[in-house]
Amino acid sequence: MKDTFKSGFVTLIGRPNVGKSTLMNRLIGQKIAITSSKPQTTRNRIQTVYTDESRQIIFLDTPGIHKAKNKLGQFMVDTAKKTLSEVDVILWLVEPGNYIGAGEQHIIEMLKNTDTPVILVINKIDTVKKEDILTNIRTYTDAMDYAEVVPVSALKGDNTNELIDVITKYLPEGPMYYEEDTLTDQPERQICAELIREKALRFISDEIPHGIAVTIESMKERPDGRLIDIEATIICERESHKGIIIGRKGAMLKKIGTKAREEMEGLLGTRVNLNVWVKVRKDWRDSDILMKNFGYTGNDEY
């Protein structure tokens, strides 16, 4: 280990669906946060860890900042906003563009009121011409000042190593908060629940996925250690949604379970026997008690 070791906390913020979870997974080199093409995929604050011989960076992937329509939405927005004053560096992710919409303007006003260094990360540069990127950068630098501006492609990995180096410049000297091989503080149960929710987001259309939560009822390793039995429940808000999630002759639920099980086996390093049920809890996204039961407590501390 080098004489000078840097460590600190870095939050990723941005509007829904700009690629925060994809970037965080890319930076630490393993899938921890779930991703989908639908907005508001991330609901809780997810903490992951990047460590090498000279630094340790703890990334906080936050829910997308959006106009909340229910208590769950407000919880998500509050979770994102809360991190701004608690970290050493803010990564603000945006997509390439020559126009700053109302959502980004709202975030700019928030960022102007913080003393934390802000690194503007223009993601998805693989989707635009190289000569357009400078124009995109000027659009955002005209709106406010940043500590740094880094264009990247989280999907392709372009410039992500450079982003790690830029972040390091703004970290204080400090201890190694986590063991070298730690990738996340998320319990395996929570990651498994999120993998099931990700598959539902991916395979079910329209608004239904936003009205679901997933709980792991039990997770037991068999005595010989060669198989883990997992019992899970998908919670939805309406009987009609339950029918769509289950699908004709159970086909959709089987598809969700099969794909989730395959990723769980990669995560846990062993075979998994997964059983998934579906239950209805009407309007749970506006119930403080049910939100807490499903893991959305608001008690996110380091």
Secondary structure, DSSP 8 states (H G I E B T S, - for coil): --S--EEEEEEEE-STTSSHHHHHHHHHTS--S---SSS----S-EEEEEE-SSEEEEEEE--------SHHHHHHHHHHHHGGGTSSEEEEEE-S-S---HHHHHHHHHHHT--S-EEEEE--GGGS-HHHHHHHHHHHHTT---SEEEE-BTTTTBTHHHHHHHHHHT--B----S-TT--BSS-HHHHHHHHHHHHHHHHS-TTGGGG-EEEEEEEEE-TTSSEEEEEEEEEES-HHHHHHHH-GGGHHHHHHHHHHHHHHHHHHTSEEEEEEEEEE-TTGGG-HHHHHHTT--S----
